[in-house]
Amino acid sequence: MDISYTPEQQALKNRIANYFKDFVTPDLIEEKKHPDFFEGGGPVFKQKMKQLAKDGLLGLGWPVELGGAGIGPVEQHIFTEEVMSSGFPYPFLTVDTVGPMLAQHGSEFIQENIVREILKGEIIISVGYSEPNAGTDLASLQTRADRDEATGDWIINGQKIWTSLGHYADYVWLAARTNQSPDIKKHKGITLFLVPTALEGFSHTPIKTMGIRTNATYYQDIRLPDKYRVGEIDGGWQLITGQLNRERLSIVNPGMITGVFEQVCAWCATSKDIDGKPLISTPWIKENLARVHTGIETLKLLCWKQAWAMQTGNPDMADASAAKVYGSEFFVEAWRLLLEVMGQAGTLSGDSEGAILKGVLEKRYRVGSTLTFGGGTNEIQREIIASAGLWLPRAR
Amino acid sequence: MDFSYSELHNDIKSLASDMLGDFSDVERLKKLEANGPYLDHELWQKMIEAGITAAAFPEALGGMGMDYNATTLVAEVIGRTMVSTPYIPCIISSAMPLLALQNRSEVARLLAQIASGEKLITAALIEPGNEDPLRASSLVDQRSKISGYKHCVPFANDADYLFIAATKNHKPCVAVLKRKQPGVKLTAQLSTAHEPQYRVDLNNADIEILISDEDAHQLINTAVAMTTVAYCAMAVGAADKMTRISGEYTSQRKQFGVAIATFQAVAHRLADCYIDTQCLNIITLKAGSDINNGIYDSEAIAMAKVWCGNVMHRVSQAAQHVHGGAGIDRDYYLFRYCLWAKQLELAMGNSKQHISKLADRLEARYLSPR
């Protein structure tokens, strides 16, 4: 038991922190102002992704034979915490969640081509799970993939919703029904595909939200060669849960708040109230900051433990869910506590006159509400904890 | 970064779990507590003989040379079993901090006597109106006699020695003295947790060992850090146990024809207890790891106590709540955990105090020129 970085991990952290110090350049900040590019996708972003790959920073924790550095999940986590903290719109869904699933379960074609392209920073993947009538009850999804027996191709038809990054992604990691039999349990008839968005029959329309752009995506008679299938036919459910376990950890990565927290503390130390006293000397303000600080350190530890557990085997399912619930609810509370510190001026947005720290917290409020339901709603996480962590009987 | 315990740590934990588990049979506890607060002499003797109490002492003093983490594992088991032993005040609050001064022969002698079980020491850290041991009002005079008062001193009536935070020449010091002497008067106090506690009045009492100046400052800081994290570890055990007792109860208890654990409102409340326990556990592990690495002023210690206070309050109430009336019944076994929860919440500084301390540190850090 020694919960601190080894000298090598500390050196890696310093090196990565140093690398990212000036990585988010003014042209990227400018590009991110466009609603379509807040989560990446613009030309500057794409160039930066290639730079990351070239500098050997994508896939630190990936196996060497796939083009990674093979240095382990804790090191991968150190990287992700720093890149997220820098404000770079790191495509964690691609690199940290779908990517590893493809590396493990993808066909030879996928491993040889797509996995390598991920590590070269050349492609982005969206997740296609939710449908207008299938959200938390994901297994009831209706998008279908039918086999063309003559060619072995799959014909895909359906609609997905909340396909974030779908307007610029190269592929959609798509869950589709391949078995229509009413006699099997509904989660047993689902298969995973990697659908190139360049194929005929794919289209998308924007969904403008409180905070960012997302998409509805449409799949009309898309003819997909079998080499784009991932895993067994009708065996998609375990890939979905495997990907979601990783996504849950990614969306509560403390890097999302560590950088912003330091900025707010520094702002509170340099800003003075009407009496000339630094804001950070006001009791309730520093208490708000201390509460956020405590929450961040706790979240870091929960995530470190998960990363460490990945090194030795599979992280405990209930603990991954506990980290997701705690982390997501903490973020919502933390954005509130930090915004309180700014007063009403905290509601001034982006480039607006008087906006504090370029409105970074104003934006967080508008995007933050998705955390408690994204990646598997917290009610489901609590169900998982109740059954897998506490062995409580299930209602059904 | 390593979250695993060594084989030796796991051995100590399972040894303690088995032994304390056997001695916490509900009927036995009921008998013992029938006459009020007590020390479980039989169990304490077994713990000494098994090497549990002195595991973190160096071999030369009769121990196994283990680290601070080993003691928090025992504290966690105590929280899980609710046995009544002086392990925390004797071993963690007094003896462990004194290990740093074992090059003083009188300290080494005392520690060896504690290791063998020949002598028992307890810590008197707080006093009425002041819970900061670095600003104790008990005074050591020029003749090295001590006068003043302490309270909530655990197991004082059973102790041979008292470890007392005091002041000499306006500076913190620690006095180790014999309990049985004319200048020491004990008055029993009754507390929520039913731990035997005493007010200690000192009137020109003789001191056996006096630690002053820099050594004393460090000694008190160490005692405070180690005691704080020990209570947090005990709270981890108590929180986990309360959650699991509640899980078992609600899985059996039927209303409207079904186990009440199948109601989402109940299951989710217990899931929240599970999450709280995980958070308390992880920050406590970090605090313990920092102490192990010699960082006694680690922020993680204050953070752990913030969590400890909040989690004890929430989990105790949730456990009571889902039990309905069964939880308050002294014939059932949940109440002991809930009574201790309040002491664990309030001892060694409450959540607000520690948040306030963390706030001051943040302010100082960001206002200091870099």
Chai-1 contact restraints between the chains, C-beta under 6 A:
chainA,res_idxA,chainB,res_idxB,connection_type,confidence,min_distance_angstrom,max_distance_angstrom,comment,restraint_id
A,M1,B,Y5,contact,1.0,0.0,6.0,A-B,restraint_1
A,M1,B,N69,contact,1.0,0.0,6.0,A-B,restraint_2
A,M1,B,S289,contact,1.0,0.0,6.0,A-B,restraint_3
A,D2,B,D2,contact,1.0,0.0,6.0,A-B,restraint_4
A,D2,B,S289,contact,1.0,0.0,6.0,A-B,restraint_5
A,I3,B,L285,contact,1.0,0.0,6.0,A-B,restraint_6
A,I3,B,K286,contact,1.0,0.0,6.0,A-B,restraint_7
A,I3,B,S289,contact,1.0,0.0,6.0,A-B,restraint_8
A,V74,B,M1,contact,1.0,0.0,6.0,A-B,restraint_9
A,C265,B,Y366,contact,1.0,0.0,6.0,A-B,restraint_10
A,A269,B,Y366,contact,1.0,0.0,6.0,A-B,restraint_11
A,A269,B,L367,contact,1.0,0.0,6.0,A-B,restraint_12
A,I280,B,E363,contact,1.0,0.0,6.0,A-B,restraint_13
A,I280,B,Y366,contact,1.0,0.0,6.0,A-B,restraint_14
A,S281,B,E363,contact,1.0,0.0,6.0,A-B,restraint_15
A,K286,B,A359,contact,1.0,0.0,6.0,A-B,restraint_16
A,K286,B,L362,contact,1.0,0.0,6.0,A-B,restraint_17
A,K286,B,E363,contact,1.0,0.0,6.0,A-B,restraint_18
A,E287,B,I355,contact,1.0,0.0,6.0,A-B,restraint_19
A,E287,B,A359,contact,1.0,0.0,6.0,A-B,restraint_20
A,L289,B,L362,contact,1.0,0.0,6.0,A-B,restraint_21
A,A290,B,I355,contact,1.0,0.0,6.0,A-B,restraint_22
A,A290,B,L358,contact,1.0,0.0,6.0,A-B,restraint_23
A,A290,B,A359,contact,1.0,0.0,6.0,A-B,restraint_24
A,A290,B,L362,contact,1.0,0.0,6.0,A-B,restraint_25
A,T294,B,M303,contact,1.0,0.0,6.0,A-B,restraint_26
A,T294,B,V306,contact,1.0,0.0,6.0,A-B,restraint_27
A,E297,B,M303,contact,1.0,0.0,6.0,A-B,restraint_28
A,T298,B,C279,contact,1.0,0.0,6.0,A-B,restraint_29
A,T298,B,I283,contact,1.0,0.0,6.0,A-B,restraint_30
A,L301,B,I282,contact,1.0,0.0,6.0,A-B,restraint_31
A,L301,B,K286,contact,1.0,0.0,6.0,A-B,restraint_32
A,L302,B,I282,contact,1.0,0.0,6.0,A-B,restraint_33
A,K305,B,F3,contact,1.0,0.0,6.0,A-B,restraint_34
A,W308,B,M1,contact,1.0,0.0,6.0,A-B,restraint_35
A,W308,B,F3,contact,1.0,0.0,6.0,A-B,restraint_36
A,A322,B,I275,contact,1.0,0.0,6.0,A-B,restraint_37
A,A322,B,Q278,contact,1.0,0.0,6.0,A-B,restraint_38
A,V325,B,I275,contact,1.0,0.0,6.0,A-B,restraint_39
A,Y326,B,I275,contact,1.0,0.0,6.0,A-B,restraint_40
A,R382,B,H268,contact,1.0,0.0,6.0,A-B,restraint_41
A,R382,B,A271,contact,1.0,0.0,6.0,A-B,restraint_42
A,I385,B,A271,contact,1.0,0.0,6.0,A-B,restraint_43
A,I385,B,Y274,contact,1.0,0.0,6.0,A-B,restraint_44
A,A386,B,A267,contact,1.0,0.0,6.0,A-B,restraint_45
A,A386,B,A271,contact,1.0,0.0,6.0,A-B,restraint_46
A,G389,B,Y274,contact,1.0,0.0,6.0,A-B,restraint_47
A,L390,B,G247,contact,1.0,0.0,6.0,A-B,restraint_48
A,L390,B,L270,contact,1.0,0.0,6.0,A-B,restraint_49
A,L390,B,Y274,contact,1.0,0.0,6.0,A-B,restraint_50
A,L392,B,G247,contact,1.0,0.0,6.0,A-B,restraint_51
A,L392,B,S251,contact,1.0,0.0,6.0,A-B,restraint_52
A,L392,B,A261,contact,1.0,0.0,6.0,A-B,restraint_53
A,L392,B,A267,contact,1.0,0.0,6.0,A-B,restraint_54
A,P393,B,S251,contact,1.0,0.0,6.0,A-B,restraint_55
A,P393,B,A259,contact,1.0,0.0,6.0,A-B,restraint_56
A,P393,B,A261,contact,1.0,0.0,6.0,A-B,restraint_57
A,P393,B,T262,contact,1.0,0.0,6.0,A-B,restraint_58
A,A395,B,T262,contact,1.0,0.0,6.0,A-B,restraint_59
